[in-house]
């Protein structure tokens, strides 16, 4: 569970790897609909520059007999936030200072087209735990499945960097555990050739002041208009 302590916390407050890895999360069933999908699209900027943009209207509106609105692939990052009554960082044996928590990475896999409305269930597990000396890294994996058929729609893996929570294992052999192969993502190289296409966009002044809120997740952002570069960047991986 979260605690408020310094990086020099006594051993009794250190992370207990065995307890963390043995934790079982309850399966969480819920539903989402086109309102959630459309709100997500609007919040990340759909129709913001041009309210009549033909392509972006498909994300928020039924156009010309369109049976359902289209779903942005990164909408699945909102599904990851549905964890039931407790935050997925509320894990027995996981001691850390919540004010020093950083969201390090969001890895996603999509296995089939994401419907604009569905009844789904999240299956959550600890996918990784690593001692980095002054910090610890926790990885939480969420499989989102269709209720009834059990078909897997997508997978989210959140990497959480916990400053001040490391040093819970032998420094000569630091603890490291993962349920997935280290070469899961191949290295990508970029040539020096001319790009095939160039796309330019800009953040609208109103966007940083929006409240990103759906029934699935809430992220409140309050900032000065002089800092329009501050964004919830996970929303922008289009």
C-alpha angles and dihedrals in degrees: 000000000000118000137179109237143125127261088258094063117154119262091256087068095046123115113275105217096192092053093045095049094046093055115117118205119212116247110255120213122194143139136236131190142192092284090064092045093049094046090052091051092048093048094053091050111274111160090358097121095033119018090197097049103143097213096044093046087066087067094058108019142044104248124195098339094324103165095212138003118260120256123226108232091233090060085091089071086072091053088060090065094064103097104145124243095338135057111249089239090065093097124148110248093021105117118180144133107260091207089064097050118121129188101231106178143351114208118187137185123191117202102180139003111296111238119227090235131021148146106240143167129218119220108196130191142161105262099178146005124185135178111220098175103248092027142032127220121214123190120198120190125202124192112197112205134182111253113243100018095044091219111161112238101181148333129232122193115190119198112205121194111208110196115208093016099096129096095071094127141043108299091217090056106023115200115259127170132169134164095208132063118268091231094053091119114046120221114262121217125197123210125220092239125119112280117255091227139006123210123187125193137160137208113252115232091241095053100078089054096056121110110232101214133148132148087266102053142357127209115171117202123187118174146140118273088235087071098055090146092073110100142153087254096191086076092062102062093107 
